[in-house]
Amino acid sequence: MKTNHGIKEDWTMDWDEKPTGGMISSNVYKAHEIDGRKITPIFFMIDVSSSMAGTKIGTVNSAMEEIMRDLSDFNSSDAELRFAVLSFGTNCTWETGEDGLIPCDGYWSDLTVDGLTYFNTACRELKSRLSGTRGFFNFAAGKTITPPVLILLTDGYANDANTISGIEGTTELQSNKYYLGSYKIAIAIGEGANQELCRNFTGDMEMVFTAYNSAALQAILTAVVKGSVTVSSSGSADTNIQPSAYTPNTEAIKSVIHHEIAANEILSEDINVPMDDDWD
């Protein structure tokens, strides 16, 4: 394998079901089945519990509307972005439908809030869809898939387990190779967000970003999406060599996202601070 920047799906065997893990490339070339464009998949996990009511969910909706317009310009002759949105309160809902990742057409349907924070349940639902034969990657036979991007937004802590840190759900995700081979970022919304839960999701505290006000939330979300899509979409797979287990280039994505954040005055240390944690 010449580069560790892509995931290649086999025609018959799901990457996540390969006993030794890693990526799979087919030895059979079927030109009529191949769309030459790389696909960059992005998953949004968005907390819609009651504590997100008001400014928080309003800011998320406003930011996502703008981001969707920007991402709709991502597609080109050699690259395509597909995404899915999983909202979670007391219920977990695939806002983009249960048929799989969808192309970005620039449209965003506003989310509403209700209930508690069933984060562990959301992790299990995500795991069930991070699959080729039974999940959201079933479209990918013969295609080059760049590393998935998983973005979590939450303002609280898990209500559906014995602990509030979400460790039960994230531990289950650890057995999924799509999850292990993905870029994982968390945005903690407000001072009350459980940092341990966010770290358990990303596996790296440097991939957890905290927004203490509406302007910071919009700026961080934009920087995270732009940076992560840029890094993931730059990947490619060598289809002639059996790939080995994929390890995402986390240093690259950290560098790009932190550069995006540093370049935005809204995210300076004297503006995005806990004392400005006012969402009313």
C-alpha positions in Angstrom: 0.0 0.0 0.0 1.5 3.3 -1.0 -0.5 5.5 1.3 -2.6 5.2 4.4 -5.3 7.7 3.4 -8.2 5.6 2.1 -10.6 2.7 2.5 -11.3 0.4 -0.4 -14.4 -1.8 -0.2 -14.6 -5.3 -1.5 -17.4 -6.5 -3.7 -18.4 -9.4 -1.4 -16.7 -9.0 2.0 -17.5 -6.2 4.4 -14.4 -4.4 5.7 -15.7 -4.5 9.2 -16.2 -8.3 9.1 -12.6 -9.1 8.1 -11.2 -11.0 11.1 -7.8 -9.2 11.0 -9.3 -5.8 10.4 -7.9 -3.4 7.9 -9.0 -2.4 4.4 -10.0 -4.7 1.6 -9.5 -4.2 -2.1 -11.0 -6.5 -4.7 -8.8 -8.5 -7.1 -11.6 -8.4 -9.7 -11.8 -5.4 -11.9 -15.3 -4.5 -13.1 -15.0 -1.2 -14.9 -18.7 -0.8 -15.6 -19.4 -0.9 -11.8 -16.8 1.7 -10.8 -17.5 5.4 -10.3 -14.0 6.8 -10.3 -14.8 9.5 -7.8 -13.5 9.1 -4.3 -16.2 9.4 -1.6 -15.7 11.3 1.6 -18.3 10.1 4.3 -19.2 12.4 7.2 -21.4 11.6 10.1 -22.9 14.2 12.5 -24.0 13.0 15.9 -26.1 15.9 17.4 -27.5 16.1 20.9 -31.1 17.3 20.8 -31.9 16.8 24.5 -34.0 19.4 26.3 -30.9 21.2 27.6 -30.1 22.2 24.0 -33.2 24.3 23.7 -33.1 27.9 22.6 -29.8 29.5 21.5 -27.8 26.2 21.4 -30.0 24.3 19.0 -30.7 27.5 17.1 -27.0 28.1 16.6 -26.4 24.5 15.5 -29.2 24.8 12.9 -27.9 28.1 11.7 -24.3 26.8 11.4 -25.4 23.6 9.7 -27.5 25.4 7.2 -24.4 27.4 6.1 -22.1 24.4 6.2 -24.5 22.4 4.0 -24.4 25.1 1.4 -20.6 25.1 1.5 -20.4 21.3 1.3 -22.6 21.2 -1.7 -19.8 22.8 -3.6 -17.4 20.0 -2.6 -18.4 17.6 -5.3 -16.2 17.5 -8.3 -15.2 15.1 -11.2 -13.0 13.1 -8.8 -14.6 13.5 -5.4 -18.0 13.3 -3.8 -19.1 14.0 -0.2 -21.9 12.0 1.4 -23.2 12.5 4.9 -25.7 11.3 7.6 -27.1 13.0 10.6 -28.0 11.1 13.8 -29.9 13.2 16.4 -30.2 11.9 19.9 -32.3 12.9 22.9 -34.4 10.2 24.5 -34.9 8.9 21.0 -32.3 8.4 18.2 -33.2 9.4 14.7 -31.4 9.4 11.4 -32.5 12.8 10.2 -31.2 12.0 6.7 -33.1 8.7 6.5 -32.2 5.1 7.2 -31.2 4.2 3.6 -27.6 5.3 4.0 -25.3 8.2 3.4 -26.8 10.8 1.1 -25.2 13.4 -1.3 -25.1 16.9 0.0 -27.6 19.1 -1.9 -27.1 22.2 0.3 -30.3 21.8 2.2 -30.7 21.6 6.0 -33.8 20.6 7.9 -33.9 22.3 11.4 -33.6 20.0 14.4 -35.9 20.3 17.4 -35.2 19.3 21.0 -36.8 16.9 23.5 -36.0 14.5 26.3 -32.8 13.3 27.9 -29.3 12.5 26.5 -29.3 8.9 25.4 -25.7 9.0 24.2 -24.9 5.3 24.7 -27.9 4.4 22.7 -26.7 6.7 19.9 -23.3 5.0 20.0 -24.9 1.6 19.5 -27.1 3.0 16.7 -24.0 4.5 15.0 -22.1 1.2 15.3 -25.0 -0.7 13.6 -24.7 1.6 10.6 -20.9 1.6 10.3 -21.0 -1.5 8.1 -20.9 -2.3 4.5 -23.2 -5.3 4.0 -25.8 -4.2 6.6 -25.1 -0.5 7.1 -24.5 2.8 5.5 -21.5 1.8 3.4 -23.5 -0.8 1.3 -23.2 1.6 -1.7 -19.4 1.4 -1.7 -18.6 -1.7 -3.6 -15.9 -0.9 -6.1 -15.5 2.6 -4.8 -12.6 4.4 -3.0 -13.8 5.6 0.4 -11.7 8.1 2.2 -11.5 7.9 6.0 -14.9 8.6 7.6 -15.3 11.8 9.6 -17.4 11.5 12.8 -18.4 14.7 14.5 -20.2 14.8 17.9 -22.0 17.8 19.3 -23.3 17.7 22.9 -23.9 20.0 25.8 -24.4 17.4 28.6 -23.7 13.9 29.8 -25.2 10.5 29.2 -28.5 9.6 30.9 -28.9 6.1 29.7 -26.3 4.1 31.8 -24.8 3.8 35.2 -22.1 6.4 34.4 -22.4 9.8 32.8 -19.2 9.5 30.7 -20.7 7.4 27.9 -18.0 4.8 28.3 -20.4 1.9 27.7 -21.4 3.2 24.3 -17.9 4.2 23.2 -16.5 0.9 24.3 -18.9 -0.9 22.0 -17.8 1.4 19.2 -14.2 0.3 19.8 -15.0 -3.1 18.2 -16.0 -1.5 14.9 -13.2 -1.0 12.4 -14.9 1.8 10.5 -15.0 3.7 13.8 -11.3 2.8 14.5 -10.3 4.0 11.0 -12.2 7.3 11.2 -11.4 10.8 12.2 -13.3 11.6 15.4 -14.0 15.1 16.7 -16.2 16.3 19.5 -17.6 19.8 20.2 -18.5 20.4 23.8 -21.2 23.0 23.9 -21.0 25.1 27.1 -19.2 24.7 30.4 -21.6 21.9 31.5 -20.7 19.5 28.7 -19.1 16.4 30.0 -15.5 16.6 28.8 -14.8 12.9 29.7 -17.7 11.8 27.5 -16.3 13.8 24.6 -12.8 12.4 25.2 -14.1 8.8 25.3 -15.7 9.4 21.9 -12.6 10.9 20.2 -9.9 9.0 22.2 -7.9 12.2 22.3 -8.5 15.3 24.3 -6.9 17.4 21.6 -9.8 16.5 19.3 -12.3 17.9 21.8 -13.2 21.6 21.2 -15.3 23.6 23.7 -17.6 26.5 22.7 -18.7 28.8 25.4 -21.0 31.0 23.4 -23.1 31.1 20.2 -20.5 32.8 18.1 -17.8 30.4 19.2 -20.0 27.4 18.5 -20.7 28.5 14.9 -17.0 29.2 14.3 -15.7 26.0 15.8 -18.2 23.8 14.0 -17.3 25.5 10.7 -13.6 25.1 11.3 -14.0 21.4 12.4 -16.0 20.5 9.3 -13.8 22.4 6.9 -10.6 21.0 8.3 -11.7 17.4 8.7 -13.2 17.2 5.2 -10.0 18.7 3.7 -7.8 16.1 5.4 -10.0 13.1 4.8 -10.7 13.9 1.1 -7.0 14.2 0.4 -6.7 10.5 0.9 -6.6 7.7 -1.7 -6.2 4.0 -1.9 -3.9 1.8 -3.9 -6.3 -0.8 -5.4 -3.5 -3.1 -6.5 -2.1 -4.0 -3.1 -3.9 -5.7 -0.2 -4.1 -2.9 2.4 -3.2 -3.3 6.0 -5.1 -2.0 9.0 -5.8 1.7 8.7 -4.5 4.2 11.2 -5.9 7.7 10.7 -3.4 10.5 10.4 -4.6 12.4 13.5 -1.6 14.7 13.6 -2.6 16.1 10.2 -6.2 16.7 11.1 -5.2 18.3 14.4 -2.8 20.7 12.6 -5.4 21.7 10.0 -8.3 22.2 12.5 -6.1 24.1 15.0 -4.9 26.3 12.1 -8.5 27.0 11.1 -9.4 27.9 14.7 -6.3 30.1 15.2 -7.1 32.1 12.1 -10.6 33.1 13.5 -10.7 36.1 15.8 -14.0 34.9 17.3 -12.1 32.0 18.8 -9.5 34.1 20.6 -8.9 33.3 24.3 -10.5 36.5 25.5 -13.8 35.8 23.6 -14.4 32.1 23.8 -14.1 31.8 27.6 -16.2 30.1 30.4 -17.2 33.4 31.9 -19.1 34.1 28.7 -21.0 30.8 29.0 -24.4 32.5 28.5 -26.9 30.8 26.1 -30.0 32.7 27.1 
